[in-house]
Amino acid sequence: MIKYLKNTQDKDCSFLILGKCPQKVIKLVLMNETSLPKDPLSKITEAVLLAGIIAAPLVIIPIFTNFVVTSKLLLLFISATILVGTFVWKTIRTQAFSIPRSPIILPLCLFGLSGLISSILTTQYPTENLLGMGGVYLSAVLLAVIGGQLLRNRSSQLFLNTLNIAAILLAVTTIQEYFGYGPSFLINQVLPLNIPANGSFNVSGALFIAAEVIGITLISNLASVIVSKRIKPLQMIVFPILLLGLGFSIFGILPGKVATPAFLPPMASWQVAVSTLSTPRTALIGYGPESFSDAFQRFKPADLNLTQWWTSVVGQGSNVPLTIVPTLGLVGLAAWVFLVMRILKQTSSVVKSQTGLVTVILSILALQLLTPMSPVLWWLLGIALAFLIANRENQRQTIVHLMKFSYLDPENNIERQGVAKLAPVAIPAIVVILLVGVLLWPIGQAYAASHFFFRGVLAQQANDFLGMYSGQQQATVLNRYISGYRSNYAVTSLTAAIAILNKENASEAEKREATQLIQQAVNEARAATALRPNDAQAWQVLGQVYATLIPFKAEGADQWTVLAYTNAIQNNPTNPLLRLQFGSILYNQQKFEDAAVLFEQAYNLKPDLANTAYSLANTLTALKQFDKAKVVYERTLTLLEPDSEDYKRAQKELEVVNAEIAKQPASPTEPAGQTPQSALPSSLVPPSVVNENVNQSSDQAVDQPQTNQPRFGSQNASDSAQPN
């Protein structure tokens, strides 16, 4: 029964009893801020949020692979986990929780839910999504929603002051980098990373990100000064430092400078996003938050092969909407648009004291429409929204009260509170410890794996093969769900095996070890494709592994090579290098017709690549199609430097072809030695089985070759992807 209690003693409160049962009662209490009790846990929340403002652009931990970005992701996940634990502690201890009646709470939750759904439903193994942008989206939402609920300090000036400190420190470190004494200098003293001291390194992740953070802070201070019509003493210090730091940052990202950013052209991003809508599943939930690169490889426009992007694998679109569509689908885009509209509505009417905070939020939203979004700005946006939710004037709260568990004492026929005495401390402590442990354990394992992989990279730089192998092995053991770890481990294992097999007088024990390493390489490479079946790079590595085994007469290796490269090409159909590599393998097997098909396709995809033209000319020569070979050799010479050794070699081979043409009798319609006038015929050789496989649609991808798997790769790929 629903009942309104109108005659309450507290004029600031009204109670709504939604339901009642023998064990618990849920109440919703709508109350003003003046009626909220003091909460010491808000101090923890405030400390986590303010520390995040400093950590997001500044803190790095140089013990991980790609340590600048990885450090920030780790700290972001930890801060979100701490807030979740704080929220659970308070809820259990007080047996109630409050929900701010803010218009952006619902769209925030919907956006976080869309990221979670896409992370889980787009792949059988969501680890990479949750440790990547999927985790960033979820963490930013948790910071905003839980932080806004727990935060009790209603002063937005605290946020701005902390942001000013962070921006000043960022500006100082940016300037120091130009003079060779910045953070990179200190890191190089400790680790053999050899970070260039030319101003390109930045603790925020990139010089462009530093310009964004400093610029946002500067604009927010200007807005505060304009609205208040006075400048504060702190701002008099902030302005010149920020202007100087912004100047150095902008100078470093100008065209032709060391840190010039490269953003995917908007039209290419648009084509990738629109192509994602071709199937209902990807149209709704995308390819996954961390899988923009998969969508980009699948739908990359062919005209990008004539630009600097032809070998690039891009992780984000040209802006946030064009990144969300391929990764989160239309569901994620709708949630993001809903969130932006609600934020604009809420910030349309703010008091003067919140001008700086609102300016930060609006500036970040504007940047989302213009540029890709880094985890740093997502982190700062989540914190800013938390302060916005907590600082809304006269905001009403929805308080959900949960009654204590009780039981009926049969002897005395009375109701007793079973956990009343333990509830204040013991129960919330146990629950929070378990919850935080459950959340932090996989995070800790994942970043421990990143650390060991980083140690392997350092060992590789020191030419320590055993150290590199050990580091990759530990990384794979700790986190078996990262395809990049599995692919690298496969290549390293195969390298070790080939080195043993190439030894003179290798012992039987060494040969057995080589066989085990080959088995391991195959299983690891296949596991990478199982983890990310839409990743062309994973299939390419698998193809390289099998192709390396062909000279050793491994049974079925040639057919598995065809399978792997076929899947790689289907997942990246406009990549000329995949066809060039595949064609070279077939050429070495003297399958010249099939090789010519692939070389022609590679040439058509990138006609200014000399290697494809030269390979095609050689193959046509092997097929004794000398007239066509001459055309392609002549084209090859136009792509080479006249004084290079490659030019001289191609010129000699052209002379041989001309000699062969001169030996042929003249045809009735064409004099001997005359060559076609067109640059390259559209079809040089008849279709083949390889041609049909490569050009079929991705939905028709070949899952297995017709022959049995090689004896050293009998383990199923999905099984090998499972953790031990």
N, C-alpha and C positions, 0 to 999 in steps of 0.2 A: 504494500500500500504506500502511496506517495502522500506525504503530509508536509505542509509548510508550517514552521513554528514562527509565528509573527511576533509573539510577545517575548522577545529576548531582552536580557538585561543590558547587553552590549550594543550600543547604538551603531557601532561600526561593523557588526556581524549579522548575518542571517544564515540560518541552517536549512539545508535541504536533505532530508533522509530519503535516500534512494532505495534502500532495501534492508531487510533485517532477517537474520537467521540465528539459530541457537549459538553459533560460535563467533560471529563477527557482524559488525555494522559498518557500513560505508556511509560517510557523510561528506557532503560538499559544502565548504564554507567559503563564502565570498566576502573578502575583507580588504580593507585598505591597508596600506603600508604601515600606518600608525598602530594597527592592531597586531602586526606580526611580532612574534617573540624574538628576542635577541638570540642569535645562533652563533656559537664560537666556531662552528665548522665553516662559516662564511669566510673566516680568516684564511683557512686552508685554501678555499676556492680562490680567494683574492690573490694569494701568494702564487698559486699555480698559473693563473691567468697573466699576472704581471711578469712572472718569470718567463712565460711563453713569449711575451712581447720582446724580451731581450734575446731569448734563445733562437727564435725563428730566423732573424737575419744574421746573427752573430756567432752562435756556438757551433763548433765543428769538433768531431772526434776522429782523428786521422788513424783509425784502426780498421776501417771497412773499405770494401770495394766502392769506388765512386763516393768517397767518404763525406764530401760536402753535403750531397743530397741525402745519403743514407743516414747521416747523423741527425738531420732534421726530422726525417721520418720517424726514427726511433724515439726522439724526444717528444714528438707530437703524439705518438701512440702511448707513451708513458704518461703524459699529462692527461690525456683523455681517460686512461685507465684509473688514474688517481681520482679524477672527478667522479667516475662511476662508483668507485669504492666509497667515496665520501657521501654520495647520494644514498647508496644502500645502507651505510652506517646510520645516517640520520633517519631514514625511513623506518628501519627496524627499531631503532632506539626510541623514537617518538611515536611509532606506530601511526605515522601520517606523513604525507608529502604534499607539497603545494605545486600547482601549475600556474604560472603567470598567465593572465588573460591577455596575452600579446597576440596581435594578428599574424605574426611571423612564425609562431610556434608550429602550427599545422603545416605550412609549406616547408619548413625546415625538416620536420619529421618525414614528410613525403619524399623530399629530395634524398635524405639519408636512406630511406627504405628503397628507393629506386636504385641507388648504388649497391645496396646489399643484395637485392634481387638479381641485378645484372651480374654481380660477382659470383653468385652461387649457381645461377641457372645457365650461364653461358659456357661452363666448363665442368668437367667431372672433378677437377682439382682446383679449387678457388684460391689456393694459397698465394699465387702471384698477384691476383686481383686485390686480395685483402692486405697484402704487404705493400701494395702500390697505391694507385690513385683511388681505388675502392676504399682502402683504409683511410686515406686522406679525407675523402668526402665524409665518411662516418665519424671520424675524429672531430672534424670541424663542426659538424652538426651537434655532436655530444658536448663540445665545449660551449657552444651557443645556448643549447637548451638547458643543460644541467647547470652551466655557469650562471645563466640568467636566473635560474630558479634558486640557487644557493647564495648568490651574491647579494649582500645587503648594503654595501657601500654605494650610495646613489650618486656619487660624484664622478662625472665623466672626465674631470680634469686630471684625476689620478691616471686614467688611461693615457691621456695626451702627454702628461709629464714623463711617463715611462717610455712612451713611443719617441719622445724627443731625445731621451737619453740613448735609446737604441740607435736612432738615426745619427746622432752625433758621433757615437763610437763607430758606426758603419762608415760615415764620411771620413773619419780620421784614418781608419784602416785602409780605405780606398786610396786616399792620398799617399799613405805610406808605401803602398804597393808600387806606385810610380817611381819612387826613389829607391826601391830595392830593399826596404827594411820593414815590409809588412808581415802579415802572418805566414806567407809562403816562405820567407827567409827563416823564420823560426822552425817551421815544419821541416825544411830541408836540412836543418842542423841535426834533427833527431832521426829522420827517416830518409832513405835514399830514393826520394821520389823525383828529384830534379825538376821541381815546379819552376817554370820560367819566371824570372823576375822582371817582367816587362809590363806589369800593370794589368795583365789579362786575368789573373787569379783574383777571386773575391770570395770572402767568407759567406756571402749571401747565396752563392751558387753561380752567379754570373754578374758581370758588370751591369748588364741591363736590369737585372733584378735590384741591384743596389740603387740604380737610378730611379726605379719605380718606388722603392721604399722611401728614399730621401725626398723624392718629389712629392709623394703623398703627404709626408710629414710637413713639408714646407707649405703646401697648399692649405692643409688644415690649420696651421698657425696663421697664415694670412687671412683665412676666413674668420677665425676667432678675433683677430685684430680689427677687421672691417666691421664685424657685427658689434663688438664691444666698444669700438672707437677709442681704444687705448691699447698700448703695448706694455706687456709685463716685463719685469727685469730679466726673467729667464729667457723670454723670447728675444730680447736684445742680444743675448749670447748665442741663441740657437740660429738666428737668421744668417749671420755671416758664415758660420761653419757649414750649415746645410747648403748654402749657395755655392761655397767653394767645393764641397764634396759632390754636389750635383754637376758642377762644371767639369770636374775631372771625369765623372762617370759618363757624361754625354760625349766628351771628347774621345773617350776610349771606345765608344760604340759607333762612332761616325763611320761612313763607308770607307773601306780601305784600312781601317785601324785594326789593332790586334784582337779586339773583342767585339767586332761587328756582329750583331745577332743575325741569324739566318732563320727567317720564318717561312713556313710553307706558303706559297702563293694562295691568296684567297680563292681563286677560281679552282685550283687543284683541290683545296679542302672542300669546296662546295661539291665538286664532282664525286669525291670519296663519300661525302655525307649522303648525297642523293643515291648513289649506287648501293649504299647500305640498306636502303629502303626496298630493294628489289625482292627480298624474301620476308614473309610475315614475321618470322622469329627475330631476325636481326633488326627489322624495322621497329619492333616493340622494345626489345631489351639490348640491342646492339651486340657487339662482340666481347664486351667485358671492359671494366674501367681501365685495365692495364693493357688492353689489346688494340689500341688505335693503330699500332704498327702493323698488326695483322690485316686490318681493314685497308690501311694505306697500301700495303704490298698487293693485296687482292685487286684493288680498284685504282691504282696509280695511273693517271693519264699518260699515254705513250709519249706525248710531246714533252714531258719532263725529262726524257732521255737526252734532249738537246740542251739541257740546262745543268746547273751544278747539282741538281737533285737526283741525277740518274742513278747514283750508287747509294743514295741515302735511305735509311730506314727511320722514319719520323715517328716520334712518340706522341705528338699532339698536333691538332689542327691549327689554323691561323688565328683562331680565337676560341673562346669557351663554348659557344653554341655549336660551332662546327666540330668541336671535339666531343661534345656530349652525344650528338646524334649517332656517330659510329660506335661509341663505347657504351652508352646507356640507353640508346634508342629514343623513340618518341616519348616513351614514359618518362625517362629522365629529363628530356627537353621540356615537357609539359610541367614537371615539378619545378625545374629551374625558372621557367617563365613565371609560374605562380609565385615563387619565392621573390623574384625581383619586383614583381608588381606590388606585392604586400609590403616589401621594404620601402619602395617609393611612396606608397600610401602612408606608411607610418612616419616616414621622415619628412613628409610635406608640412607637418605642423609640429615644430619642436621649439623649445625655449632657447634663449640665447646661450645658456650655459652648455648646451649640447651641440652647438654649431660645429666645433672641431671634430667631435666623434662622428657626427653625421657626414661631415665632409670626407673623412677617411673611408666610410662605408661606400658613399657614392663614387668616390674616386676609384676604389677597387672594382666596383660594378662597371664603371666606364672602361677600365682597362680590360675587363673580361670580354667586352665587345670588340676590342682593338687588337689584343695580343693573347698568346697562350698564357695560362695561369700556372704559376709555380706553386709548390707546396707551401712556400713561405707566405705568399699572399692568401692562400686558403686558410692557413693557420691564423694570420692576423685578422682575416674577415670573421672567422668563428669567434675570436676573442672580442672584437668590436661589437658583434651582434649580441654577445652575452652582456656587455655593458649597456647596450641599447635596451635590451629587454629589462634589465634590472633598474634602469634609470628612467623609465617611463613614469611621468608624473601621475599621481592618483591611480596607479595601476591596481586593479583588483586581482585577487588571488583565488584560485580554486583549490581548497584544501580537502584532500581525501584522507579521512580518518579510518584506520583499521583497528577494530577492537582486539583486545588480548584474547588468546586462546583460553578456553575454559573447559572444565569437565564437571560432571555431576558426581558428588561424593555419595555413594549409595548408603553408607552407614549413617551419615548425619542428614542425608537428603537436602544437601545444600550445594550451590554452584561454587567452585573454586577456580582461581586463576592459576593454571598449571605452570606458566613460565613467567609469572609477573616479577618474581624476584631476580631472575636471571636476565630478563629482557634488557634492562638499561645498559649493560656492558657486555656480558659474556656472549649472548646470541649475536648481536651485531658484529662483535669482534670476530667470531668464528666464521660467520657468513662472508664478511668482507675479506678475511684472509683467504678463504677458499676461492672467492670470486676473483680477487686480484691475482692469486696464484694461477688459476685457470687461464686468465687473460695474458699474464706476463710470461708464463712458461713457454708457449709456442713463439711468442715474440722474442724471448731470450734465445731460444734455440735458433730461430731464423737469423738473428744478428750475430750469434756465435758462428754460424755457418759463413756469414759474410766476412767475418774476421779471418777465419781460416782460409777462405778463398783469397782474401787480400794478402795473407802471408804467402800463399802460393804465387801470387803475382810478384811480390818482392823477391822470392826465390828465383823466379824466372829471369828477372832483371839481373840477378847475380849469377846467372848460368848454373843454378843449382837445380838440376832436373829432379833429383830425389825430393828436395824440399817442395818443389812445385807439385809433384805428384801427391805427396803427403797432404799438402794443403787442400788440394781439390778433393782428395778422398775424404778428408774430415768434413769438408763443406757438404759433400753429397750425403754422408752418413747423417749429419745433423739436420739437413733439410733436403729431402729427396724430391721435393715438389717444385723446384726451380729448374726449368728446362735448360737455362744457360749453364748451370753447374754440370748437368748431365752431359751436355754436348761437349763442353771443354774437357771433362774427365774422359769422355770417349776418345777424343783426339789424342790426349796425352797417353792413354793406355795403348792406343794403336801405335803411336810413335815409339813407345818403349818396346812393344812387340816386334816391330819392324827392325829396330836396332839390334835386337837379339838374333833375329833370323838372318840378318846380313853379316853376322859375325862369322869369321872363319873358324871351323872346328868347334862349333857350339856344342856343348854337352847335351845329353838327353834331358837332364834336369832343366837346363835353360830352354830347350825346345818345348818342354811341358809348360814352363812358365810363360813362354810366348803364346802358346795355345790358350792358356787361361786369360792372358791379357787381351787377346783377340776376341775371345768370348765376352769378356767384360766390356770391351769397346763397342761391340755390336749391341749388347743389351742396353748399355747406357745411351747410345745414340737412338735406339728405338724407343727407349723410355722418354727421351726428350720429345719425340714426335707424338707420343701418347699424351704427354702433359699439355702440349700445345699443338694440336693437329692442324691448325691454320697458320702455323709459323713456317714460312718458306725456308728460313735459315736452319731450322731444326732438320727439315727434310734434306737440305743441301749437305749438312754434316753427315747425315746417314748415308747419302749417296757417295760422299767422299770416302767414308769408311769402307763401304763395299767395293768401290772402285780400286782402292789401294790393295784389296785382297785378290783382285782378278789375276795379276801376274803370278800369284802363289797357287793358282789352280784351285781356289776354294770353290767347292761345288755350289752352283746356283748364285754366286756372287754377282755375275754379270746381269742376271735377270732382276735381282734385288736392286742393283744399281739403276736399272731402267725404271723400276717402280719408284724408287726414292726421288730421282730427278724429275720424273713425270709429275709426282705430287708437288714437288718444289715449284715447278713451272706453273702448275695449275693454281697454286697459292700466290704466285708472283708472276703473272703472265706477261708483263711488259719489261721484265728484267733480261737484258741481252746477255749478261754474264753467265746466267744459269744455262742458257742454250749453248753458249760458247764452251763452257766446261763439259757439258753433256756431250756435245759434238766432238770434242777432243778425245773423250774416252772412247767413243764409237770409232773415231778415226784410227786410234791406236789398235783397235780390234779389227781394222781393215773393213769396217762396215761403212764404206764410203758414201753410199746412197743416203743412208740414214743420217750420217754426219753432215752431208750437204744440205739436207732439209733444215737441220738445226742451225747451221751456219748462215743459211739464207734468211731464216727468221731473225736471227740475231742481227744480221746486217740491215734488214728492213726496220728493225726497232731502233737501231742506232747507226745510221749510215756514215757517221763521222768517226767511227772507231776503227782504226787501222787493223787491229788484231782480227776482227771479224772478217773484214774483206780479205786479208791475207790468208786466213784459214780456209775461207770459201774457195779462193783461187787455187790453193794447194789441193783441195779435195776435188775440184773440177778437173784439175790436171791428172789426178789419180784415176778419175773416171774417163780420161781421154776426151773430155769435152773442151778441146783447146780453144775454140773460138770464144766460148763463154768465159773460159779462164783468162784469156787475154784481156777482155773487158774489165774483169774484176782486178787483175794485176795493175792495169792502168789506173783504175780508181784508187788502188792501194797506194801507188806512188804519190798521188795528190795529197794523201793524208800523212805522209812521212816527211821528215826534214831531209832535204837533198844531201846533206853531208853526213847523215847518220849511217851506221852499219846496216840497219834494217832496210834502208832505202837501197843500198848497194846490193844486198842479198835479193830483195824483191826484183830489182832491175835485171840481175843475172837470170833469175827464174823466168822472167818475162821473155828474155832473149831465147831461152830454151823452148818456151811455148811457141814463139814466133817461128823458130826453126821447124818445129813439129807441124805447124800450120803450112809452112812452105812446102813440106813434103807431101801434103795432101793434094789430090787432083782437084782442079777447079770444078765447082758445081755448075750446072747449066744456068742458074740464075744469078750466080755471084762469083766474081773472079777470085782466084786463089789468093789467100792472104788478106782479103778484105774483111774488116771486122764490123759488127753491128754498130750503129750510131747511138743506140740507147745506152744509158749508163749500166743498167742491170735489168734483165728480163724479170717479169713478175713471178715466173715459175721456171726454175732451172732444172728441176729433177722431178720425176713422177712421185706421187704420194707414196708413203710407206707406212708400216705399222707404227713406227715412232711418231710420224707426223700425225696420225689419227689419235694416238694416245695423248700427245701434248696438247692438241687443239680441242679436245673434248671439254665439255663444261665441267666446272668444279664439282657439281652434284653427281657427275658420272665418274668421279675419280676412281682409279683402280685401287682396290684395297690390298690385293695380294697378287703376286705373279703366279703363273700356271704351274711352276715347278715347286718342289718342296723347298723349304728354307734351308740355307746352308747349315751344316752340322754344328758350326760354332755359334749359331744364333737361334737356337731352338726355343729359347724362353720367350713367352708372349710379351709384347711391348707393354701392355697394361699391367701385367704382373710385375715386370721389372720396375715399373714406376711406383709400386707400392713400397712403403717404408718397411724396413726390417723389423 
